[in-house]
Amino acid sequence: MTGQNTVENVVVEQLRFTGRPALTREADELSELMRQLSQRSFQSLTPADLHEILEDKSKQVLVVRDAAGRIIGTGTLVTIKQLVGPKHRIEDVVVLEEVRGLGIGKALTKALVEVAKSQGAKSVELTSSRPKAQQLYYDLGFRQRDTMTMTLQLQPS
Ligand SMILES: CC(C)(COP(=O)(O)OP(=O)(O)OC[C@H]1O[C@@H](n2cnc3c(N)ncnc32)[C@H](O)[C@@H]1OP(=O)(O)O)[C@@H](O)C(=O)NCCC(=O)NCCS
């Protein structure tokens, strides 16, 4: 993908299982993206892990590819069935460093919101500690909710 990309020509698609060779390549490409997302040490995503995620109906993995088919951006919509009703969360939004600022992150996030809408979601949640990402989400209409996120660290990060 080169510098002429704009939000108008970014194609977002749902990642589906299309066979073992593609799965292996896609697990490597997504591993690189998750390495760029996670500040903690990240263990590579195996083809088996990816297959399990793609088979899981509660997770919709969206991707953007370059002209050669390589995954250059991704985001996941997770739908959690709860006693009070379904909860929709956007997770793991990341764009390869070399193609950031071209509208790919925005296109992915908009598409994830559309998937949530198509599932009848009343709202969509996400957590973000990074100012650049926060601006993107704010521009798309997300607003900070007045709750405190608490974590109990069970192992050293
Ligand atoms: C956050 C991230 C996904 C955005 O993807 P992207 O493709 O670079 O973003 P876009 O090009 O779609 O830009 C969307 C908005 O993000 C902000 N933004 C993007 N790049 C920016 C930059 N270099 N400086 C400041 N703001 C920037 C702007 O608000 C931009 O809005 P605009 O189009 O009106 O200018 C990407 O920077 C990334 O992968 N970051 C590391 C992982 C991460 O933080 N993920 C989010 C976890 S919650």
The ligand as an ORCA input file, in Angstrom:
! r2SCAN-3c Opt
* xyz 0 1
  C      -4.647      4.361     16.704
  C      -4.429      3.799     15.299
  C      -5.170      2.486     15.176
  C      -4.982      4.815     14.287
  O      -4.859      4.270     13.001
  P      -4.497      5.186     11.748
  O      -4.773      4.416     10.523
  O      -3.126      5.718     11.908
  O      -5.540      6.372     11.969
  P      -6.250      7.223     10.840
  O      -5.283      7.529      9.751
  O      -7.531      6.560     10.486
  O      -6.539      8.547     11.616
  C      -7.729      8.722     12.316
  C      -7.549      9.818     13.332
  O      -6.542      9.434     14.263
  C      -5.782     10.549     14.650
  N      -4.415     10.381     14.165
  C      -3.961      9.443     13.314
  N      -2.641      9.579     13.101
  C      -2.280     10.622     13.850
  C      -1.037     11.280     14.072
  N       0.112     10.880     13.478
  N      -1.012     12.325     14.920
  C      -2.140     12.731     15.537
  N      -3.343     12.167     15.348
  C      -3.406     11.125     14.521
  C      -6.450     11.704     14.038
  O      -7.463     12.139     14.938
  C      -7.103     11.139     12.800
  O      -8.195     11.931     12.435
  P      -8.181     12.750     11.055
  O      -8.281     11.717      9.964
  O      -9.400     13.592     11.176
  O      -6.890     13.498     11.022
  C      -2.913      3.604     14.984
  O      -2.245      4.819     15.240
  C      -2.274      2.511     15.808
  O      -2.269      1.361     15.392
  N      -1.713      2.872     16.963
  C      -1.068      1.918     17.858
  C      -2.062      0.971     18.491
  C      -3.187      1.686     19.197
  O      -2.998      2.671     19.898
  N      -4.392      1.133     19.019
  C      -5.580      1.621     19.679
  C      -5.795      0.863     20.926
  S      -7.232      1.450     21.776
*
